[in-house]
Amino acid sequence: MRTPVLAIVLLVPLLLVPRVAAADGLALAPPVEGASVRAFEDVGRYEKGHRGVDLSADVGVRVRAAAEGRVHFAGSVAGVPTLSIDHGNGWRTTYQPVLASVSRGEAVEQGQVVGSLGAGHCVPRACLHWGLTDGTRYADPMAYLTTPEIRLVPHGTEPVPPPPVLGAATAAGPVGGLPVRGRHTSPFGMRRHPVTGVWKLHDGTDLAAACGTPVVAPSPGTVTRAYFHAAYGWRVFVDHGGGLVTAYNHLPGLEVRPGVVLRAGQRLGVVGNTGLSTGCHLHWMAWQAGRLIDPLTLVT
């Protein structure tokens, strides 16, 4: 008669163990721009497998926080430089091999530079191993991207962005410190995304204007990046020196390429509606020393 009693005693603790919920409400952004070169493998806690996703990137590239939170760990694990960020909901993202530029306990914002990519993963190439864990279970961070690219394409083919419209930048004249003549429709700060419904940081300010309205560089700078992003559409980054970088998003195409030097007031594109957008507008972003800031603070 002891065996059934023992079975019940052993079963009760198992029934009392709470189920680990999914990371509901967690909205992540890619920490680097590279494509996935190895996917997440859901193998459980103790089995051998790939408990994260590898994103292609060059050694030394800046790694950004996938979501706002607080640095949980910044150091070395088994000789590998490692960073993890606690997002306040029981989940944390992990980054390897990353030479952290932030310290344990430091608050970070989504998109903030938190370190640089080290060597040693995806040899002979380089990549970032990006993970998501609650300390017990692992999840696929790609499943929590706020703007995953979802496109139906024939089997065996690769999705491609819409073709850019290339042209020469032309002078358009200053617009009082703003990149476009338009009205402010959504400020920098926390808000509920109008498309995804996720409560997250609105990482720039929106200036509504008719599609085709010229967008200019508010101050001199050099174009460093120009590419298509599923969420931001066609976007252009300008480095103004002194640690200041600005970005111009949802453009209908590209009128400038990396390396182009812009004068203040020189046209770099026009207002569009590409990416995750609900209408013609410019999403204007700014970083100072790698930290996201409200671009309107730059207007004098």
C-alpha positions in Angstrom: 0.0 0.0 0.0 3.0 2.3 0.3 3.7 2.5 -3.4 0.6 4.5 -4.4 1.1 6.9 -1.5 4.7 7.5 -2.6 3.6 8.1 -6.2 1.1 10.7 -5.0 3.7 12.4 -2.8 6.1 12.6 -5.8 3.4 13.9 -8.1 2.2 16.7 -6.0 5.4 18.9 -6.3 5.3 18.5 -10.0 1.7 19.7 -10.1 2.6 22.7 -8.0 5.4 23.8 -10.3 4.1 26.9 -12.2 4.2 26.8 -16.0 6.6 29.3 -17.5 4.6 31.7 -19.6 5.7 33.0 -23.0 7.3 36.4 -23.1 4.0 38.1 -23.7 4.3 41.8 -24.7 8.0 41.6 -25.3 8.9 43.5 -28.4 12.5 43.1 -29.7 14.5 44.9 -32.4 17.5 43.2 -34.1 20.7 44.0 -32.2 22.7 44.0 -35.5 21.6 44.4 -39.1 22.9 41.1 -40.4 20.8 38.2 -41.6 20.3 35.0 -39.6 22.9 32.4 -40.5 21.8 29.7 -37.9 18.3 29.5 -36.4 17.2 28.8 -32.9 16.7 25.1 -31.9 14.1 24.3 -29.3 15.9 21.5 -27.6 15.0 22.0 -23.9 17.2 23.0 -21.0 19.7 20.1 -20.8 19.9 18.7 -24.4 22.6 19.7 -26.8 21.4 22.3 -29.3 21.5 25.9 -30.5 19.6 27.9 -27.9 19.8 31.2 -29.7 20.1 32.6 -33.2 23.3 33.6 -35.0 23.2 37.0 -36.9 25.9 37.8 -39.4 28.0 40.8 -38.6 31.6 42.0 -38.8 34.0 42.1 -35.8 33.8 45.5 -34.1 30.3 46.3 -35.3 28.2 48.1 -32.7 25.7 45.9 -30.9 22.4 47.5 -29.8 20.0 46.6 -27.0 17.0 44.6 -28.4 14.6 46.2 -25.9 14.8 48.6 -23.0 15.9 47.1 -19.7 18.7 46.9 -17.2 22.1 45.2 -17.7 22.0 41.9 -15.9 25.5 40.7 -16.6 28.5 42.2 -18.4 31.7 40.1 -18.3 33.1 36.7 -19.4 31.5 33.3 -19.4 33.9 30.4 -20.0 36.3 32.9 -21.6 33.6 34.4 -23.9 32.7 38.1 -23.5 29.0 38.1 -22.7 26.3 40.6 -22.1 22.7 40.0 -20.9 19.9 42.5 -20.4 16.9 42.0 -18.1 13.7 43.4 -19.6 11.7 43.5 -16.4 9.2 40.8 -17.3 11.2 37.8 -16.2 13.0 37.5 -19.5 16.5 38.7 -20.6 18.3 38.8 -23.9 21.9 37.6 -24.2 24.7 38.6 -26.5 27.9 36.8 -27.3 30.8 37.5 -28.0 30.2 41.1 -27.1 32.7 43.5 -25.5 30.3 45.5 -23.3 30.3 49.3 -23.2 27.7 49.3 -20.4 27.9 48.1 -16.8 25.8 45.7 -14.6 22.8 47.5 -13.3 22.8 50.2 -15.9 19.5 51.1 -17.6 19.4 50.9 -21.3 17.0 51.9 -24.0 16.0 49.9 -27.1 18.4 50.6 -29.9 21.1 51.9 -27.5 24.7 50.8 -28.3 25.7 48.4 -25.5 28.9 47.0 -26.9 30.9 45.8 -29.9 31.1 42.4 -31.5 34.1 40.3 -30.7 35.7 37.5 -32.7 35.4 33.8 -32.1 31.9 32.9 -33.2 30.9 31.5 -36.6 34.6 31.0 -37.5 36.0 31.8 -40.0 33.3 34.4 -40.4 31.9 36.5 -37.6 28.4 36.7 -36.1 26.5 37.6 -33.0 24.9 34.8 -30.9 21.7 36.3 -29.7 19.5 34.5 -27.1 16.4 34.9 -25.0 15.9 33.2 -21.7 13.9 33.4 -18.5 16.8 31.7 -16.6 15.3 28.3 -17.0 13.8 28.1 -20.5 15.1 29.4 -23.8 13.0 31.0 -26.6 13.6 32.1 -30.1 14.2 35.9 -30.0 13.3 36.2 -33.7 9.7 35.3 -32.7 9.5 38.5 -30.7 10.6 40.9 -33.3 8.1 43.8 -33.5 8.3 43.9 -37.3 9.1 40.5 -38.8 9.3 40.3 -42.5 6.4 38.2 -43.6 6.3 37.7 -47.4 4.9 34.9 -49.5 7.4 33.9 -52.1 7.8 30.8 -54.3 9.7 27.9 -52.6 13.4 28.2 -53.0 13.5 31.9 -53.7 14.6 34.9 -51.5 12.4 37.9 -50.7 13.8 41.2 -52.0 12.9 44.7 -51.1 11.1 47.0 -53.6 13.6 48.6 -56.0 15.1 51.9 -54.9 14.7 55.1 -56.9 18.2 56.4 -57.3 19.0 60.0 -58.2 21.3 62.9 -57.5 20.8 65.0 -54.3 19.8 68.5 -55.0 19.6 71.7 -52.9 16.3 72.3 -51.3 17.0 75.0 -48.8 17.0 75.1 -45.0 13.7 74.5 -43.2 14.2 76.1 -39.8 16.3 73.3 -38.3 13.8 70.5 -39.4 14.5 68.0 -42.2 11.0 68.5 -43.7 8.2 71.0 -43.7 5.5 69.2 -41.9 3.4 69.0 -38.7 4.4 66.9 -35.7 2.1 63.9 -35.4 3.8 61.6 -32.9 6.6 62.7 -30.5 9.6 60.8 -29.2 8.6 58.6 -26.2 6.6 55.6 -25.1 3.4 54.9 -27.1 1.3 52.1 -28.4 2.4 51.3 -32.0 -0.5 52.1 -34.4 0.2 49.0 -36.5 1.5 46.3 -34.1 -0.4 47.5 -31.0 2.7 47.0 -28.9 3.5 49.5 -26.1 7.1 50.5 -26.8 9.4 53.4 -27.3 8.7 55.6 -30.3 12.3 56.1 -31.2 12.0 59.3 -33.2 9.5 62.0 -34.0 7.0 61.9 -36.9 6.6 64.8 -39.3 3.6 64.4 -41.5 3.8 65.8 -45.0 2.6 64.9 -48.5 4.5 62.1 -50.2 7.2 63.6 -52.4 7.9 66.5 -50.1 11.7 67.2 -50.0 13.7 65.9 -47.0 16.9 67.8 -46.3 19.9 67.5 -44.0 19.3 70.0 -41.2 23.1 70.3 -40.7 26.2 69.2 -42.6 27.1 65.5 -42.6 28.1 62.4 -44.4 25.8 59.6 -45.4 27.0 56.4 -43.7 24.2 54.0 -44.5 21.2 53.8 -46.9 19.2 50.6 -47.2 15.7 49.0 -46.9 14.3 47.8 -43.5 11.0 45.9 -43.1 9.8 48.3 -40.4 11.5 51.6 -41.3 11.2 51.3 -45.1 13.9 53.0 -47.1 16.2 54.8 -44.6 19.3 57.1 -44.7 21.8 57.7 -41.9 23.9 60.8 -41.7 26.9 61.3 -39.4 27.2 64.9 -38.4 30.4 64.5 -36.4 30.9 64.9 -32.6 29.0 61.7 -32.0 25.7 62.9 -33.6 24.0 60.7 -36.1 20.5 61.2 -37.6 18.3 58.9 -39.6 15.4 59.5 -42.1 12.9 56.7 -42.5 9.9 55.6 -44.7 11.4 57.2 -47.8 10.1 55.9 -51.1 13.6 55.1 -52.4 17.2 56.2 -52.2 18.6 59.5 -53.7 21.9 59.3 -51.9 24.5 56.6 -51.3 27.0 56.1 -48.4 29.9 58.4 -48.7 27.9 61.4 -50.0 28.8 64.6 -48.2 25.7 66.8 -47.6 25.5 70.5 -46.9 23.0 72.0 -44.5 19.7 72.2 -46.4 20.8 69.8 -49.1 18.1 67.3 -50.2 18.7 63.7 -49.3 15.3 62.2 -50.3 11.6 62.8 -50.2 8.7 61.8 -47.8 7.3 58.4 -48.4 5.2 55.6 -46.9 7.4 52.5 -47.0 7.9 49.9 -44.3 5.5 49.7 -41.3 3.8 53.0 -41.9 0.2 54.2 -41.9 0.6 57.3 -44.1 3.0 59.7 -45.8 5.4 61.0 -43.2 9.0 61.2 -42.1 10.2 59.3 -39.1 13.2 61.3 -37.9 15.7 59.7 -35.5 18.8 60.9 -33.7 21.6 59.4 -31.6 24.2 61.3 -29.5 27.2 59.2 -28.6 25.3 56.0 -29.5 22.3 56.9 -27.3 18.8 57.6 -28.8 17.7 61.1 -28.2 14.6 63.2 -29.1 15.6 64.8 -32.5 13.5 67.9 -31.7 16.1 68.8 -29.0 18.4 69.5 -32.0 16.1 72.2 -33.4 17.2 75.7 -32.4 
